[in-house]
Amino acid sequence: MDFEQIIEQRHSVRAYTKKDIEQNLIDEINLDIEEYNSLANLNIQFITNEPDAFGKSILADFGRFKNVKNYIALIGKKCDNLDEKIGYFGEKLVLKAQSLGLNTCWVGGTYSKKNSRYKIEKDEKLICVIAIGYGETNGKVRKLKSVSSVAISDVEMPDWFLRGVKFALLAPTALNQQRYIISLKNDKVEINSKIGFYTKVDLGIIKCHFELGAGKEHYCFEY
């Protein structure tokens, strides 16, 4: 899988066609979900063919979405780093979907539990959802910040670090804020987000991208 190409091609999509997702693709995504749930104590669920997904059943304020009938509910046991874990593993699913020819959109908002098909336990929390399906378009390129505006280093930035930052800059963030700093000091990477809307989820997404670019030998997300 060419992650660089997948990351560059992936953009948020809000309008979808009525085409069903093929069962073999659903099965493939569910295999990844099963793995991530086991690894990180999550309860992510792939809900398909729910016509009211962003209407009466789940999203109270569904905005400008069209024909959303499939979504991934990002749920996990309540803990201090749940938002980050959701961002990290949710973005892995976003990139998997892109590699399978599907489109996606991260969605945060006010959710309704009434008539919802996902299951959630008392010690769990729904953080956000990912709309998924065949988009009417492949989305639009976002305006990105420069490397110098998000990255600092106490030495000349090595190629692996620059590649990680490049991948991070292509990561989706709430309202396209890109409110984070990636630093390299004493050969150790630190990624921190500024306070803002959904920035903890963003942080997990950014860490996923940086890890893919830099390589796990240089940076590995801890969950």
C-alpha positions, 0 to 999 in steps of 0.5 A, a space after each residue: 500500500 502506497 500510503 503517500 499516494 493514499 494520503 495525498 488523494 484523500 479529502 473530506 467528502 460530504 455528498 455521497 451516491 446511493 451506491 452500496 458498499 460491496 460486502 467484501 469491502 465491508 468485511 475487509 474494513 471490519 477485520 481492521 476494526 476487530 484488530 484495533 478494538 482488541 489492541 486498544 480496548 475500543 468498541 468501533 462499529 461499522 454501521 451500513 445501509 442505515 438511510 437515516 444515519 445523519 437524520 433521525 437516528 444519529 446526528 442531531 445537527 447533520 449540516 450539509 451532508 447528502 445520502 449518508 447511509 454508512 458510518 463508522 461509530 468511534 466508541 471506546 472505554 472511557 479513559 484519559 487518552 480515549 480521544 487520541 486513540 480514536 483519532 489514531 485508529 479512526 484515521 487508519 480506517 479512513 486511509 484503509 477506506 481510501 485505499 479501497 476506493 471509498 470516500 470518508 468524512 470525520 464528523 463531530 457534533 451532537 449525537 442522538 442515541 435514539 433509534 441508533 444501531 450502534 451499541 454502547 455500554 455504560 463505561 463507554 463513550 461515542 467520540 465522533 463518527 466517520 461518514 463512509 461511502 462512494 462520494 459524488 466527488 473526491 473532495 477538494 484540496 485544503 490549504 495547508 500550513 508550511 513546515 516551519 509553522 508546525 515543526 521545530 528542531 534543535 538540529 537540521 531536520 533529518 529527512 525522516 522527520 521532514 517526511 513525517 511532518 509532510 504526512 502530518 500536514 496532510 492530516 485532516 483536523 477540525 475546521 482545518 485548524 492544524 493547531 499542533 507543534 511537532 518538535 525534535 529534540 535530542 533525537 526524540 519527537 514530541 507532538 503537542 496540540 493547542 487547545 481547541 475544538 476536537 484537538 485531542 482527536 486531531 492529535 491522534 490523527 496527526 500522530 498516525 500520519 507522522 508515524 506513517 511518514 517517519 517510520 515506526 523506528 523513529 516514532 511510534 504511537 503509544 496507546 
